[in-house]
Structures are given as structure tokens and as C-alpha cells.
Amino acid sequence: MFEIVAFLAILSLAHSLSLNQIQQARLIADVSKTISNQSQQQCICQMITSFPFMSALNYLSTNQTCQLFSSNLILANLDLDVDSTIIYTNGSIVSHVFQTSPTSSSSTSTSTTTAQIGEFLHLGNEMRLLCLGWITTGNMSVARYLHTATLLANGKVLVAGGSNGTASLSTTELYEPATGTWRMTGNMSKVRQSHTVSVLPSEQVLAVGGYDGNVPLNSAELYDPSTETWTSTMSMNTARYYHTASLLSNGTVLVAGGFGTTGTLNSVELFDPSSGIWTTTGSMAFARYSHTTSVLKNGKVLVTGGIASVSLNSAELYDPLTATWTSTTNMNTARSYHAASVLPNGNVLVTGGTNSGVYLNSAEIYDWSTNTWMVTANMSITRCNHVALVLSDGNVLVTGGRLNPSTASNNVDLYNSSTGSWKMVEPMNIARRCHTASALPNEFVLVTGGQIPKSNIWNSAELLR
């Protein structure tokens, strides 16, 4: 007689998946994959990170063997086996076999699961499991780095421009999460790398500035997701790349700093989508490029670090109401090519970067309510040119980056915004820097492109599930 246990809402990193378990039973069907020396937890993780391609498993406890079954199974039976456990999703053929099996009736119990990496934790009546895993998805048509990736309102991801290692690009592509495939969409009017993109309230995407391989650009253009075409709009007053672009609460876009034809810039300008006009606004106290900007809860914009002649530790605040910048407390460490993430409480987490050639693993937090900086725990490795992505649970996923002038990393760190601690998690399949990372509507994370310094430019993409 089978012992049945229903597991509800077992989680991967941020994706909920309901699983069921039948103890003392074995699924008799064509095995797609057999893995030896696995714990039951590891076996479940193998299935979750392969879902939806795999949707059922046998775990054989006597020899610690994991058997995975395809979601395309047509024929299957259940058999008694005291040393085996079946675990399956509701969409698996096992659901149908179980419902119609006359022997599959016995005691049932239910437990709720949340998340803990790769292991069960017994907390009262809860059993927790988290499986972090990277899987490859469709390749882009064009290898690129220094590009942008934008999540559109329709759930697709627009990748635009960048460099293939020899030339700047005008090509753009769309990723369809439902199928894991890419297709080309309309080209931009200009080739550009190290540019910025912003999603406007109209759901159009504004691409600004960048570098064409010879000179900085002042051009701007708009992508319309409904027609999948780009149209030019008014150019900025100043050509620039390695700048930042921030969408303000009034719908305008603030473009700050960067590197231009005359060198490092402190100039700032605003784009008004309703008129298509650029206007200059107050300049920053410090010229800078490869800095970060973050929109705070009070509507002000925090700019941090960057490069003038050396890496900077200065920070400034832009007030949209007065169109002026004021200096705020300096960071503890000068840094450029770093990342900044706005946490759920409104504070800003700054990670990594370089301090005039010294690679950093340090992190610090800006408290927007007190305008002060405090040091938090270090990442597991030094890195710059990485991506820091705030997840739906408020934690921050940091992927890849440059370890030193000649080495990129596939390392991934997860910052717990509640405890202020880091945990090193499953590495990416490929080392990459100057890549992109996007949180998809299904709460998977899509990483695209990037480069190993002085080596490969990637067209590959992978998903963290």
C-alpha cells in the first residue's frame, strides 16, 4: 500500500512549484536520465532545475540513485517498492496514473515548504527546500557585451546594441520566456554600446547616447513594443557614454555624467517624453563616468562614485523639485564600475567595483533617511562590471563580473537584505562580465551575453530557476 504525501509550493530561487510524493512506490516508464550518488534533496533539485522538461522522478534510497522522467511520457505504471519514492509535478503523467490506480490509496498528510538552499530544514510542521540551478536557454542571434536588456510590459526581454568585440551594434532581439527562444526585431538607427535604456510610462523604450566605436553619441531613439520599430527622437545637448539614466516620478528621464568628446562630464539633462525635448538641468559637483544613480523613496536621485582622473568616493543628491545637486556623505571606499541596488526599505546597497585599479569585494549601504553610509558584509570575491539584481523577495543577486584585468567570473552571491549577510550560491555555467541580468515575470532570472576579458564574446543566455 502506497504512503502518499502532498508537498505544496516547493520553491526554487523565486519560482513556486507544487510537488507530490508517493512513498514505497516506483514509477515504471522510460527513464530519461539516471544520476548516482544523490541525496533525495539533490534528486528533487535535479528535477526542479530541469522543469518543465522533467516532471517526475524515482529516488532509490538503497543505492542513492535518482531517475528522472520526461514530461512527454505517454505510458507509465506504478509498482510497489519499499526502497523507492516517486516525486512528481501536478502536470506529470503520474498524476493521471495515481488518480486511476486502485492500489494508490492510504494515509495522507500535508506539509508546506518554503526555501533553504539544497537541504531540508524541519521547522515545526514545515519542511523547507530551495534548489538553485542555472540552465541554458536559447542563444541570441548575435554575440554581444556592453549591451542593454529591458523587460517589456508584455513580459518579453528586449536586448539592444552592444559590441561584438570588433564593432558596435545596432541589432536588437526579443526573448520569449514562454518558449525560451530569441528572434530579431527592428534595428536601432545608430550602432551603440555603453548606452542606457529606460522604459517610459507609455511603455516605449528610450535608448540614449553610447559609443559607436569612434565617437560618443548624443542621439536618442524610441522603441515601440506594439510595432517593434525604433524611431529617432531629439538628440541630447551633449554626446556621452558610460553615463546613467534614471526615470523620475514625473515620467521624465534624468541623464547624468558620462564620458564625452571633451572628457569626463558633470553635465546633466532631462528628457520629457510628452514633448520629446531635452533640457539641461543643474550640473553635478564632480564630473564622473562609470558611476551609479538610484532613485530614492523621497524622489531624489543618489549618484555614487565613478571615475574622474581617479575613482571617486563622493556622493551627491539631485532634487527634481529644485533641479539642483547637493553633496551628501562620502562612501567609505572610492569605487567605479560598481553596482547599486535599491532595497525594499529604501536604502541603497553598493557593491564591488574598482578603486583606481584595485578590485573590490566590499559593500556598503546608504541610509536614505539619515544620509549616512554604513559598511556591510563583503562579497565572496572581488568584482567589477557585474550585475546586482533585486529579487522579488528583496534580496540581491550579484552575478559574474571582472576579477582582475584578465579574468571574468561565473561566481554568484546572494545578499540577504534582512540579515546583511552574503551566501555564495550556484555559479553560472559561463564566466562573464559586462553582461545583463533580468528578473522575468515567472520570477526566473535571465542572464545574457557578456565577455571574458581579451577573449570570447558570448551570444549565450542562461536562466536561474
C-alpha positions as CSV (number, residue, x, y, z in Angstrom):
1,M,0.0,0.0,0.0
2,F,1.4,3.4,-1.0
3,E,2.0,6.1,1.5
4,I,1.1,9.5,-0.1
5,V,2.4,12.9,1.0
6,A,1.5,16.1,-0.8
7,F,4.2,18.8,-0.9
8,L,2.8,22.2,-1.6
9,A,4.7,25.2,-3.0
10,I,8.3,23.8,-3.1
11,L,10.4,26.8,-4.2
12,S,13.3,27.3,-6.5
13,L,15.0,30.7,-6.1
14,A,11.9,32.7,-6.7
15,H,9.6,30.3,-8.6
16,S,6.8,28.3,-6.9
17,L,6.2,24.7,-8.0
18,S,3.8,22.2,-6.4
19,L,5.1,18.7,-6.0
20,N,3.6,15.4,-4.8
21,Q,5.3,12.4,-3.2
22,I,4.3,8.7,-3.2
23,Q,6.4,6.7,-0.8
24,Q,7.2,2.9,-1.2
25,A,6.5,3.1,-4.9
26,R,8.3,3.1,-8.2
27,L,7.4,4.6,-11.5
28,I,7.8,2.1,-14.3
29,A,8.5,4.0,-17.5
30,D,11.3,5.1,-19.9
31,V,14.0,6.8,-17.7
32,S,15.4,10.0,-19.3
33,K,18.3,10.4,-17.0
34,T,20.0,8.4,-14.2
35,I,22.2,10.1,-11.7
36,S,24.2,8.2,-9.0
37,N,25.3,9.3,-5.5
38,Q,22.5,11.7,-4.9
39,S,20.6,12.5,-1.8
40,Q,16.8,12.8,-2.1
41,Q,17.1,16.5,-1.8
42,Q,19.6,16.7,-4.6
43,C,17.4,14.5,-6.7
44,I,14.5,16.8,-6.3
45,C,16.7,19.7,-7.2
46,Q,17.7,17.9,-10.4
47,M,14.1,17.7,-11.4
48,I,13.2,21.3,-10.4
49,T,16.1,22.8,-12.3
50,S,15.2,20.7,-15.3
51,F,11.4,21.6,-15.2
52,P,9.4,21.7,-17.4
53,F,11.4,19.2,-19.4
54,M,11.5,16.7,-16.4
55,S,8.4,16.4,-14.2
56,A,8.8,13.1,-12.3
57,L,11.5,11.1,-10.5
58,N,12.2,7.9,-8.7
59,Y,14.5,8.1,-5.7
60,L,16.1,4.7,-4.8
61,S,17.3,5.1,-1.3
62,T,19.4,1.9,-1.0
63,N,21.9,2.9,-3.7
64,Q,21.2,6.7,-3.7
65,T,20.1,6.7,-7.3
66,C,18.0,9.4,-9.0
67,Q,15.9,8.5,-12.0
68,L,14.4,11.4,-13.9
69,F,11.4,11.1,-16.3
70,S,10.4,13.4,-19.2
71,S,7.3,15.5,-19.2
72,N,6.5,13.9,-22.6
73,L,5.9,10.4,-21.1
74,I,2.9,8.7,-22.7
75,L,2.9,5.3,-20.9
76,A,3.7,4.7,-17.3
77,N,2.8,2.4,-14.4
78,L,3.3,2.3,-10.6
79,D,4.7,-0.6,-8.7
80,L,5.4,-1.3,-5.1
81,D,9.0,-0.8,-3.9
82,V,9.8,-0.2,-0.2
83,D,13.1,1.4,-1.1
84,S,11.8,3.8,-3.7
85,T,9.9,7.2,-3.6
86,I,8.2,8.9,-6.5
87,I,8.1,12.7,-6.6
88,Y,6.2,14.4,-9.4
89,T,4.6,17.7,-10.5
90,N,0.8,18.0,-11.0
91,G,1.4,18.2,-14.7
92,S,3.2,14.8,-14.9
93,I,1.7,11.6,-16.3
94,V,2.0,10.3,-12.7
95,S,-0.9,12.5,-11.7
96,H,-3.2,10.6,-14.1
97,V,-1.7,7.2,-13.2
98,F,-2.2,7.9,-9.5
99,Q,-5.7,9.1,-9.9
100,T,-6.7,5.9,-11.7
101,S,-4.7,3.4,-9.7
102,P,-6.8,1.2,-7.5
103,T,-3.9,0.5,-5.1
104,S,-3.0,4.1,-4.6
105,S,-5.0,4.9,-1.5
106,S,-3.7,5.2,2.0
107,S,-3.0,7.8,4.7
108,T,-2.3,11.3,3.5
109,S,-0.6,14.2,5.2
110,T,0.3,17.7,4.0
111,S,3.2,20.0,4.8
112,T,4.2,23.4,3.5
113,T,7.6,24.2,2.0
114,T,9.5,27.4,1.7
115,A,13.2,27.9,0.9
116,Q,16.6,26.9,2.1
117,I,19.4,26.0,-0.3
118,G,19.7,22.4,-1.3
119,E,18.6,20.8,2.0
120,F,15.5,20.1,4.1
121,L,15.1,22.0,7.3
122,H,12.5,20.8,9.8
123,L,10.8,23.8,11.3
124,G,7.7,22.7,13.2
125,N,5.4,21.2,10.6
126,E,7.3,22.9,7.8
127,M,9.8,21.3,5.5
128,R,11.9,23.7,3.5
129,L,13.7,23.3,0.2
130,L,15.4,25.6,-2.2
131,C,17.0,24.5,-5.4
132,L,19.3,27.0,-7.2
133,G,20.3,26.0,-10.6
134,W,21.4,27.6,-13.9
135,I,20.2,26.1,-17.1
136,T,21.0,27.2,-20.7
137,T,18.2,28.7,-22.8
138,G,18.2,29.8,-26.4
139,N,21.2,31.6,-27.7
140,M,20.9,35.2,-29.0
141,S,21.5,35.6,-32.7
142,V,24.4,38.0,-32.1
143,A,27.2,37.7,-29.6
144,R,27.4,40.9,-27.6
145,Y,28.6,42.7,-24.4
146,L,28.2,46.3,-23.2
147,H,24.6,45.9,-24.3
148,T,21.3,46.5,-22.5
149,A,18.4,44.2,-21.6
150,T,14.9,45.6,-20.9
151,L,11.9,43.8,-19.5
152,L,8.9,44.9,-21.5
153,A,5.3,45.2,-20.3
154,N,4.4,42.1,-22.4
155,G,6.9,40.0,-20.5
156,K,9.4,39.8,-23.3
157,V,13.0,41.0,-22.9
158,L,14.5,43.4,-25.4
159,V,18.3,43.2,-25.9
160,A,19.8,46.2,-27.7
161,G,23.1,47.1,-29.2
162,G,26.5,46.5,-27.5
163,S,29.7,45.3,-29.1
164,N,30.7,42.1,-30.8
165,G,34.3,42.7,-30.0
166,T,35.2,44.3,-33.3
167,A,32.3,46.7,-33.9
168,S,29.4,48.4,-32.1
169,L,25.9,47.0,-32.9
170,S,22.5,48.4,-33.9
171,T,20.8,45.0,-33.8
172,T,18.1,44.2,-31.3
173,E,16.5,40.9,-30.3
174,L,13.5,39.8,-28.3
175,Y,13.5,36.9,-25.8
176,E,10.2,35.0,-25.3
177,P,10.2,33.4,-21.8
178,A,7.3,31.0,-22.7
179,T,9.4,29.3,-25.4
180,G,13.0,30.1,-24.3
181,T,13.7,31.5,-27.8
182,W,15.1,34.7,-29.4
183,R,14.1,36.5,-32.6
184,M,15.4,39.6,-34.2
185,T,13.4,42.8,-34.0
186,G,13.8,46.2,-35.6
187,N,17.4,47.6,-35.7
188,M,18.2,50.9,-34.0
189,S,19.1,53.8,-36.3
190,K,22.5,54.0,-34.7
191,V,25.1,51.5,-33.6
192,R,25.8,52.0,-29.9
193,Q,27.5,50.4,-26.9
194,S,27.7,51.5,-23.3
195,H,24.4,53.4,-23.7
196,T,21.4,53.5,-21.5
197,V,17.7,52.4,-21.9
198,S,14.7,53.5,-19.9
199,V,11.1,52.2,-20.0
200,L,8.8,55.2,-20.2
201,P,5.3,55.4,-18.8
202,S,4.0,54.9,-22.4
203,E,5.8,51.5,-22.3
204,Q,8.1,52.7,-25.1
205,V,11.8,52.2,-24.5
206,L,14.2,55.2,-24.7
207,A,17.8,54.4,-25.8
208,V,20.3,57.2,-25.2
209,G,23.8,58.0,-26.1
210,G,26.6,55.4,-26.1
211,Y,29.7,54.9,-28.2
212,D,29.7,53.9,-31.9
213,G,33.3,52.7,-31.9
214,N,34.7,56.1,-32.9
215,V,33.0,58.9,-31.0
216,P,30.4,59.4,-28.2
217,L,26.8,59.8,-29.3
218,N,24.2,62.4,-28.5
219,S,21.4,60.6,-30.4
220,A,18.3,59.1,-28.8
221,E,15.6,56.8,-30.1
222,L,12.4,55.2,-29.1
223,Y,11.3,51.5,-29.4
224,D,7.6,50.8,-29.7
225,P,6.8,47.3,-28.5
226,S,3.5,47.3,-30.4
227,T,5.1,47.8,-33.8
228,E,8.6,46.5,-32.9
229,T,10.2,49.5,-34.5
230,W,12.6,52.3,-33.5
231,T,12.1,56.0,-34.3
232,S,14.6,58.8,-33.7
233,T,13.8,61.5,-31.2
234,M,15.5,64.7,-30.4
235,S,19.2,64.4,-29.6
236,M,20.8,65.3,-26.2
237,N,22.6,68.5,-25.9
238,T,25.9,66.6,-25.1
239,A,27.2,63.4,-26.5
240,R,28.1,60.8,-23.8
241,Y,28.6,57.2,-22.9
242,Y,29.2,55.4,-19.6
243,H,26.5,57.8,-18.3
244,T,23.4,56.9,-16.2
245,A,19.7,57.4,-16.9
246,S,17.0,57.5,-14.2
247,L,13.2,57.5,-14.6
248,L,11.8,60.1,-12.3
249,S,8.4,60.0,-10.7
250,N,7.1,62.7,-13.1
251,G,7.9,60.5,-16.1
252,T,11.0,62.4,-17.2
253,V,14.4,60.8,-17.6
254,L,17.5,62.2,-15.9
255,V,20.7,61.6,-17.8
256,A,23.9,62.3,-15.7
257,G,27.6,62.5,-16.4
258,G,29.5,60.1,-18.6
259,F,32.4,60.5,-21.0
260,G,32.1,62.9,-23.9
261,T,34.1,64.4,-26.6
262,T,35.8,66.8,-24.1
263,G,36.4,64.2,-21.5
264,T,34.6,63.4,-18.2
265,L,31.3,65.2,-17.8
266,N,29.4,66.7,-14.9
267,S,26.6,67.9,-17.1
268,V,23.0,66.6,-16.6
269,E,19.9,66.8,-18.8
270,L,16.3,65.9,-18.7
271,F,14.1,64.2,-21.4
272,D,10.4,65.0,-21.4
273,P,8.5,62.2,-23.2
274,S,5.5,64.3,-23.7
275,S,7.4,66.9,-25.8
276,G,10.4,64.9,-26.9
277,I,12.6,67.7,-25.8
278,W,15.9,67.6,-23.8
279,T,16.7,70.4,-21.4
280,T,19.8,71.0,-19.3
281,T,19.4,70.9,-15.6
282,G,21.8,71.5,-12.7
283,S,25.3,70.1,-13.0
284,M,26.9,67.7,-10.6
285,A,29.7,69.0,-8.3
286,F,32.0,66.3,-9.7
287,A,32.5,65.2,-13.3
288,R,32.2,61.4,-13.4
289,Y,31.6,58.3,-15.6
290,S,31.1,54.6,-14.7
291,H,29.1,55.8,-11.7
292,T,25.7,54.7,-10.5
293,T,22.4,56.6,-9.9
294,S,19.5,55.4,-7.8
295,V,16.0,56.9,-7.3
296,L,15.2,57.1,-3.6
297,K,11.9,56.9,-1.8
298,N,11.7,60.7,-1.4
299,G,12.1,61.1,-5.2
300,K,15.7,62.4,-5.0
301,V,18.4,60.8,-7.1
302,L,21.6,59.5,-5.4
303,V,24.8,59.4,-7.6
304,T,27.8,57.4,-6.3
305,G,31.4,57.1,-7.2
306,G,32.7,56.8,-10.8
307,I,35.8,58.0,-12.4
308,A,37.3,61.5,-12.8
309,S,41.0,61.1,-13.1
310,V,40.8,58.5,-10.3
311,S,37.9,56.5,-8.7
312,L,35.7,58.7,-6.5
313,N,34.1,58.1,-3.1
314,S,31.9,61.2,-3.4
315,A,28.1,61.0,-3.5
316,E,25.5,63.6,-4.5
317,L,21.7,64.1,-4.4
318,Y,19.6,65.6,-7.1
319,D,16.3,67.2,-6.1
320,P,13.8,67.2,-9.0
321,L,11.8,70.0,-7.3
322,T,14.7,72.4,-7.3
323,A,16.7,71.0,-10.2
324,T,19.9,71.2,-8.0
325,W,22.5,68.8,-6.7
326,T,23.8,68.8,-3.1
327,S,26.7,66.8,-1.7
328,T,25.9,64.1,0.7
329,T,28.2,61.9,2.9
330,N,31.0,60.2,1.0
331,M,31.2,56.4,0.7
332,N,33.7,54.6,2.8
333,T,35.5,53.4,-0.3
334,A,36.1,55.1,-3.6
335,R,34.8,52.9,-6.4
336,S,33.9,52.8,-10.1
337,Y,32.4,50.1,-12.4
338,H,30.4,49.1,-9.3
339,A,26.7,48.4,-8.9
340,A,23.9,50.0,-6.8
341,S,20.6,48.4,-5.7
342,V,17.6,50.0,-4.0
343,L,16.5,47.7,-1.2
344,P,12.9,47.3,0.0
345,N,13.4,49.7,2.9
346,G,14.6,52.4,0.5
347,N,18.3,52.1,1.4
348,V,20.9,51.6,-1.3
349,L,23.3,48.7,-1.4
350,V,26.6,49.5,-3.3
351,T,28.8,46.5,-4.3
352,G,32.2,45.9,-5.6
353,G,33.9,48.0,-8.4
354,T,37.5,49.1,-8.6
355,N,39.3,51.7,-6.7
356,S,41.7,53.1,-9.3
357,G,42.7,49.6,-10.4
358,V,42.2,47.8,-7.1
359,Y,39.4,45.3,-7.4
360,L,36.9,45.3,-4.5
361,N,34.7,42.8,-2.7
362,S,33.4,45.3,-0.2
363,A,29.8,46.5,0.1
364,E,28.2,49.4,1.9
365,I,24.7,50.8,2.4
366,Y,23.4,54.3,2.1
367,D,20.6,55.1,4.6
368,W,18.3,57.5,2.7
369,S,16.6,58.7,5.9
370,T,19.9,59.8,7.6
371,N,22.1,60.4,4.6
372,T,24.8,58.2,6.0
373,W,26.8,55.2,4.8
374,M,27.5,52.0,6.8
375,V,29.7,49.1,5.9
376,T,28.0,45.7,5.4
377,A,29.5,42.2,4.8
378,N,31.9,41.6,2.0
379,M,31.0,39.6,-1.1
380,S,32.8,36.2,-1.6
381,I,35.0,37.6,-4.4
382,T,36.3,40.9,-5.8
383,R,34.5,42.1,-8.9
384,C,33.6,45.0,-11.2
385,N,31.4,45.1,-14.4
386,H,29.0,42.8,-12.5
387,V,25.2,42.9,-12.3
388,A,23.3,43.3,-9.0
389,L,19.6,42.5,-9.3
390,V,17.0,43.0,-6.6
391,L,14.7,39.9,-6.5
392,S,11.0,39.8,-5.6
393,D,11.8,38.8,-2.0
394,G,14.0,41.9,-1.6
395,N,17.3,40.0,-1.6
396,V,20.0,40.9,-4.1
397,L,21.6,38.5,-6.6
398,V,25.1,39.5,-7.8
399,T,26.3,37.7,-10.9
400,G,29.7,37.5,-12.6
401,G,32.0,40.4,-13.2
402,R,35.7,41.0,-13.7
403,L,38.0,39.6,-11.0
404,N,41.1,41.3,-12.4
405,P,42.2,42.8,-15.8
406,S,42.4,39.4,-17.5
407,T,39.7,37.2,-15.7
408,A,35.9,37.1,-15.6
409,S,34.0,35.1,-13.1
410,N,30.9,32.9,-13.1
411,N,30.5,33.3,-9.3
412,V,27.1,34.3,-7.9
413,D,26.5,35.8,-4.5
414,L,23.1,36.3,-2.8
415,Y,22.7,39.2,-0.3
416,N,20.1,38.8,2.4
417,S,18.8,42.3,2.9
418,S,17.2,41.3,6.3
419,T,20.4,39.9,7.9
420,G,23.1,41.9,6.0
421,S,24.9,38.7,5.0
422,W,26.1,37.1,1.8
423,K,25.8,33.5,0.6
424,M,27.6,32.1,-2.3
425,V,25.2,30.1,-4.5
426,E,25.2,28.0,-7.7
427,P,27.7,29.6,-10.2
428,M,26.7,30.4,-13.8
429,N,27.6,27.9,-16.5
430,I,29.8,30.6,-18.1
431,A,32.1,33.3,-16.7
432,R,31.0,36.7,-18.0
433,R,31.4,40.4,-17.4
434,C,29.6,43.4,-19.0
435,H,26.5,41.1,-19.3
436,T,22.9,41.7,-18.3
437,A,20.5,40.1,-15.8
438,S,16.7,40.5,-15.8
439,A,14.0,39.3,-13.4
440,L,11.3,37.7,-15.6
441,P,7.6,37.7,-14.8
442,N,7.8,34.0,-13.9
443,E,10.5,35.1,-11.4
444,F,13.3,33.3,-13.1
445,V,16.5,35.3,-13.8
446,L,17.7,35.7,-17.4
447,V,21.4,36.4,-18.0
448,T,22.6,37.4,-21.5
449,G,25.9,37.8,-23.3
450,G,29.0,39.3,-21.8
451,Q,32.7,38.7,-22.3
452,I,35.8,37.1,-20.9
453,P,38.4,39.9,-21.0
454,K,40.6,39.8,-24.1
455,S,38.7,36.6,-25.2
456,N,35.2,35.3,-26.0
457,I,32.2,37.5,-26.6
458,W,29.1,35.4,-25.7
459,N,25.8,35.0,-27.5
460,S,24.7,32.5,-24.8
461,A,21.9,33.1,-22.3
462,E,21.1,31.2,-19.1
463,L,18.3,31.0,-16.5
464,L,18.5,30.8,-12.8
465,R,15.5,28.8,-11.6
